[in-house]
Amino acid sequence: MKTLLIVGFLCLIVWNLGAGLFYMVVDKGTTSRTVNSLTKRIALSVALILLVVAGIGLGWIEPHGVHVG
């Protein structure tokens, strides 16, 4: 369930990034849809970081170190 939540957030972040690119190309700066889309992406990224930090703090997520060779 935790993994699905994180992957869902990542999918929404990528979706909003793509929407921002699409609106930037299509609207050519005449509307604020690009800014709104990228603002949503930033908000989702911050929310995801806070959720991961809270999950680690509450013990729901156990971080592991990266083992090299």
GURO-785775 format. One record per atom (N, C-alpha, C): residue number from 1; residue in one letter; atom name; x, y, z. Coordinates in Angstrom, 3 decimals. Example, Ala and Ser with C-alpha at 12.3 -4.5 7.8 and 13.67 -1.06 7.14 Angstrom:
<recs>
REC pos code site        x        y        z
REC   1    A    N   13.190   -5.690    7.800
REC   1    A   CA   12.300   -4.500    7.800
REC   1    A    C   13.200   -3.300    7.800
REC   2    S    N   12.850   -2.250    7.080
REC   2    S   CA   13.670   -1.060    7.140
REC   2    S    C   12.900    0.030    7.870
</recs>
This chain:
<recs>
REC pos code site        x        y        z
REC   1    M    N    0.821   -1.198    0.000
REC   1    M   CA    0.000    0.000    0.000
REC   1    M    C    0.867    1.265    0.000
REC   2    K    N    1.951    1.237    0.797
REC   2    K   CA    2.848    2.396    0.832
REC   2    K    C    3.469    2.631   -0.538
REC   3    T    N    3.875    1.554   -1.163
REC   3    T   CA    4.513    1.664   -2.475
REC   3    T    C    3.539    2.223   -3.504
REC   4    L    N    2.289    1.772   -3.469
REC   4    L   CA    1.287    2.285   -4.406
REC   4    L    C    1.043    3.772   -4.203
REC   5    L    N    1.032    4.208   -2.963
REC   5    L   CA    0.831    5.626   -2.671
REC   5    L    C    1.983    6.460   -3.226
REC   6    I    N    3.193    5.991   -3.019
REC   6    I   CA    4.365    6.723   -3.515
REC   6    I    C    4.406    6.724   -5.036
REC   7    V    N    4.129    5.580   -5.648
REC   7    V   CA    4.114    5.503   -7.111
REC   7    V    C    2.989    6.367   -7.681
REC   8    G    N    1.843    6.391   -6.999
REC   8    G   CA    0.739    7.253   -7.432
REC   8    G    C    1.128    8.725   -7.405
REC   9    F    N    1.796    9.145   -6.329
REC   9    F   CA    2.275   10.523   -6.251
REC   9    F    C    3.258   10.815   -7.375
REC  10    L    N    4.182    9.883   -7.628
REC  10    L   CA    5.162   10.098   -8.697
REC  10    L    C    4.492   10.198  -10.064
REC  11    C    N    3.470    9.381  -10.297
REC  11    C   CA    2.731    9.453  -11.565
REC  11    C    C    2.030   10.798  -11.715
REC  12    L    N    1.423   11.290  -10.636
REC  12    L   CA    0.776   12.598  -10.698
REC  12    L    C    1.785   13.720  -10.938
REC  13    I    N    2.956   13.597  -10.342
REC  13    I   CA    3.999   14.601  -10.542
REC  13    I    C    4.435   14.624  -12.001
REC  14    V    N    4.670   13.452  -12.576
REC  14    V   CA    5.087   13.382  -13.988
REC  14    V    C    3.970   13.863  -14.896
REC  15    W    N    2.714   13.525  -14.558
REC  15    W   CA    1.558   13.970  -15.349
REC  15    W    C    1.494   15.498  -15.376
REC  16    N    N    1.633   16.138  -14.214
REC  16    N   CA    1.575   17.594  -14.155
REC  16    N    C    2.764   18.241  -14.860
REC  17    L    N    3.909   17.592  -14.820
REC  17    L   CA    5.064   18.098  -15.548
REC  17    L    C    4.801   18.061  -17.054
REC  18    G    N    4.242   16.950  -17.528
REC  18    G   CA    3.884   16.843  -18.942
REC  18    G    C    2.802   17.826  -19.339
REC  19    A    N    1.820   18.024  -18.458
REC  19    A   CA    0.757   18.991  -18.745
REC  19    A    C    1.325   20.394  -18.834
REC  20    G    N    2.271   20.708  -17.961
REC  20    G   CA    2.906   22.025  -18.027
REC  20    G    C    3.634   22.231  -19.342
REC  21    L    N    4.337   21.204  -19.802
REC  21    L   CA    5.020   21.290  -21.092
REC  21    L    C    4.011   21.461  -22.229
REC  22    F    N    2.933   20.684  -22.187
REC  22    F   CA    1.897   20.778  -23.222
REC  22    F    C    1.285   22.173  -23.260
REC  23    Y    N    0.906   22.693  -22.092
REC  23    Y   CA    0.299   24.021  -22.040
REC  23    Y    C    1.275   25.102  -22.481
REC  24    M    N    2.560   24.927  -22.176
REC  24    M   CA    3.553   25.909  -22.576
REC  24    M    C    3.660   25.974  -24.102
REC  25    V    N    3.586   24.802  -24.743
REC  25    V   CA    3.706   24.757  -26.200
REC  25    V    C    2.420   25.241  -26.863
REC  26    V    N    1.265   24.809  -26.351
REC  26    V   CA   -0.011   25.115  -26.996
REC  26    V    C   -0.452   26.557  -26.742
REC  27    D    N   -0.359   27.026  -25.499
REC  27    D   CA   -0.885   28.343  -25.149
REC  27    D    C    0.040   29.496  -25.529
REC  28    K    N    1.331   29.230  -25.657
REC  28    K   CA    2.324   30.249  -26.012
REC  28    K    C    2.286   31.458  -25.074
REC  29    G    N    2.053   31.195  -23.783
REC  29    G   CA    2.111   32.254  -22.782
REC  29    G    C    0.874   33.111  -22.659
REC  30    T    N   -0.222   32.722  -23.279
REC  30    T   CA   -1.422   33.555  -23.215
REC  30    T    C   -2.303   33.237  -22.006
REC  31    T    N   -2.136   32.076  -21.395
REC  31    T   CA   -2.930   31.727  -20.222
REC  31    T    C   -2.001   31.352  -19.066
REC  32    S    N   -2.594   31.109  -17.913
REC  32    S   CA   -1.798   30.751  -16.732
REC  32    S    C   -1.857   29.248  -16.455
REC  33    R    N   -2.283   28.452  -17.430
REC  33    R   CA   -2.384   27.005  -17.206
REC  33    R    C   -1.018   26.371  -16.961
REC  34    T    N    0.025   26.865  -17.612
REC  34    T   CA    1.367   26.325  -17.401
REC  34    T    C    1.817   26.549  -15.964
REC  35    V    N    1.631   27.747  -15.478
REC  35    V   CA    2.036   28.074  -14.107
REC  35    V    C    1.240   27.243  -13.110
REC  36    N    N   -0.058   27.115  -13.343
REC  36    N   CA   -0.892   26.328  -12.434
REC  36    N    C   -0.464   24.866  -12.405
REC  37    S    N   -0.154   24.305  -13.559
REC  37    S   CA    0.264   22.909  -13.628
REC  37    S    C    1.593   22.693  -12.911
REC  38    L    N    2.529   23.589  -13.117
REC  38    L   CA    3.832   23.442  -12.472
REC  38    L    C    3.755   23.723  -10.972
REC  39    T    N    2.829   24.592  -10.565
REC  39    T   CA    2.607   24.830   -9.143
REC  39    T    C    2.053   23.586   -8.471
REC  40    K    N    1.132   22.906   -9.146
REC  40    K   CA    0.601   21.639   -8.618
REC  40    K    C    1.711   20.601   -8.495
REC  41    R    N    2.617   20.579   -9.472
REC  41    R   CA    3.716   19.621   -9.422
REC  41    R    C    4.616   19.887   -8.224
REC  42    I    N    4.907   21.139   -7.970
REC  42    I   CA    5.741   21.476   -6.821
REC  42    I    C    5.041   21.107   -5.526
REC  43    A    N    3.747   21.401   -5.433
REC  43    A   CA    2.985   21.066   -4.224
REC  43    A    C    2.952   19.557   -4.003
REC  44    L    N    2.765   18.780   -5.067
REC  44    L   CA    2.766   17.320   -4.941
REC  44    L    C    4.136   16.803   -4.528
REC  45    S    N    5.199   17.403   -5.055
REC  45    S   CA    6.553   16.978   -4.688
REC  45    S    C    6.835   17.245   -3.214
REC  46    V    N    6.438   18.420   -2.743
REC  46    V   CA    6.635   18.754   -1.330
REC  46    V    C    5.807   17.832   -0.450
REC  47    A    N    4.555   17.568   -0.858
REC  47    A   CA    3.697   16.670   -0.081
REC  47    A    C    4.283   15.267   -0.022
REC  48    L    N    4.838   14.789   -1.136
REC  48    L   CA    5.443   13.459   -1.151
REC  48    L    C    6.652   13.402   -0.222
REC  49    I    N    7.485   14.422   -0.264
REC  49    I   CA    8.658   14.450    0.622
REC  49    I    C    8.226   14.458    2.080
REC  50    L    N    7.220   15.271    2.405
REC  50    L   CA    6.734   15.327    3.787
REC  50    L    C    6.116   14.003    4.226
REC  51    L    N    5.392   13.345    3.313
REC  51    L   CA    4.807   12.042    3.649
REC  51    L    C    5.885   10.988    3.900
REC  52    V    N    6.932   11.004    3.099
REC  52    V   CA    8.019   10.039    3.290
REC  52    V    C    8.751   10.315    4.605
REC  53    V    N    9.022   11.580    4.889
REC  53    V   CA    9.689   11.925    6.141
REC  53    V    C    8.816   11.547    7.336
REC  54    A    N    7.518   11.821    7.246
REC  54    A   CA    6.597   11.449    8.333
REC  54    A    C    6.516    9.933    8.478
REC  55    G    N    6.494    9.223    7.358
REC  55    G   CA    6.460    7.760    7.408
REC  55    G    C    7.694    7.176    8.057
REC  56    I    N    8.839    7.751    7.767
REC  56    I   CA   10.078    7.292    8.406
REC  56    I    C   10.046    7.623    9.893
REC  57    G    N    9.594    8.826   10.221
REC  57    G   CA    9.538    9.240   11.621
REC  57    G    C    8.579    8.408   12.455
REC  58    L    N    7.463    8.003   11.870
REC  58    L   CA    6.472    7.211   12.593
REC  58    L    C    6.752    5.714   12.532
REC  59    G    N    7.760    5.322   11.771
REC  59    G   CA    8.124    3.915   11.694
REC  59    G    C    7.346    3.116   10.666
REC  60    W    N    6.577    3.784    9.822
REC  60    W   CA    5.827    3.073    8.780
REC  60    W    C    6.729    2.667    7.630
REC  61    I    N    7.786    3.438    7.410
REC  61    I   CA    8.749    3.158    6.341
REC  61    I    C   10.106    2.978    7.000
REC  62    E    N   10.787    1.919    6.627
REC  62    E   CA   12.124    1.679    7.148
REC  62    E    C   13.156    1.953    6.069
REC  63    P    N   13.928    3.028    6.232
REC  63    P   CA   14.949    3.321    5.224
REC  63    P    C   16.080    2.302    5.305
REC  64    H    N   16.723    2.088    4.194
REC  64    H   CA   17.867    1.187    4.170
REC  64    H    C   19.016    1.876    3.442
REC  65    G    N   20.200    1.500    3.822
REC  65    G   CA   21.379    2.085    3.207
REC  65    G    C   21.656    1.442    1.869
REC  66    V    N   22.387    2.134    1.043
REC  66    V   CA   22.800    1.608   -0.239
REC  66    V    C   24.121    0.888   -0.039
REC  67    H    N   24.159   -0.384   -0.402
REC  67    H   CA   25.356   -1.186   -0.231
REC  67    H    C   26.131   -1.233   -1.533
REC  68    V    N   27.350   -0.755   -1.495
REC  68    V   CA   28.187   -0.729   -2.683
REC  68    V    C   29.225   -1.831   -2.575
REC  69    G    N   29.247   -2.671   -3.614
REC  69    G   CA   30.205   -3.727   -3.822
REC  69    G    C   30.653   -4.441   -2.655
</recs>
